[in-house]
Amino acid sequence: MKRLSGWSRRKHATAYWMILPAVVAMLLVHYIPMLWGFYISAHDVNIFTMVNWINAPFVGFRNFIDGLNPATTTGARALRSLVNITVYSIVAIGAGYVIGLAVAILLNQNFRGRTLMRGLILLPYITPDSVAYNVWKFIFQSRIGLLNRYLIQWNLVSEPPIWLIGPPALWSVTIASIWKGWPFAALILLAALQKIPQELYEAARVDGATAWQQFTMITMPQLRTVSVMQILMSILWNFNAFNQFYIMLGRDPGIAAEVPSTLHTQGGFY
């Protein structure tokens, strides 16, 4: 086995010292809380044992079994929250991708004011959550909201619908999230579109390919890698969604719009 020289050992030691802060940060922020969470999940930690949680009774997987048992109130709400977040994520990610792709293709064309438009589409994405979702909360208000105001003005409804309570609440948050998230998809896809060689389209046109054939046979295959990355990132973000639900629906969004991050139990909020 080849031994490292003194200079090589010092070089490696310097590298280890350089990455040490990142390693410590990962331990403190990710791994230690994860291990702590696993420990607590296997013990009966409640309002009676919380003070001395280290000595709480060991229960194994009973907490997971009870938490996912549809026969119990806690299990039913947990399963419903998983269904809600799944429906929300599928619709928000799918609609956001389609809108983002359409806008990216449009902004990839040569037209006057294209640079300005590329900047303007980022406004929803860079708007702080507290501002964006409070605006949408106002839009969906039953009595003074802009949506109901125009629906009544155009004689589409006789009584103002309630959008932020019950089943419509989930769709109200979904619409707001689509508006907030599609510019990110557009930005990523636009960057990928600009990397596609124009020679591919020229050759396809020479061969008589229609615009749809060019889209399906050239554009989408070239966007596959970027699309997968964008969708995976969106899945992670949407399944951890909290701000939009908390801001628009409050601390208790109700069973119809409850998601894991806002899940309530009789014992409190977590």
Buried (B, 14 or more C-beta within 10 A) or exposed (E): EEEEEEEEEEEEEEEEEEEEEEEEEEEEEEEEEEEEEEBBBBBBBEEEBEEEBEEBEEBEEBBEEBBBBEEEEBBBBBBBBBEBBEBBBEBBBEBBBEBBBBBBBBBBEEEEEEEEEBEEBEEBBEBEBEEBBEBBBEBBBBEEBEBBBEBBEEEEEEEBBBBBBEEBBBBBBBBBBBBBBBBBBBBBBBEBBEEBEEEBBEEBEEEEBEEEEBEEEBBEEBBEEBBEEBBEBBEEBBBEBEBBBBBBBEEEBBBBBBBBBBBBEEEEEE
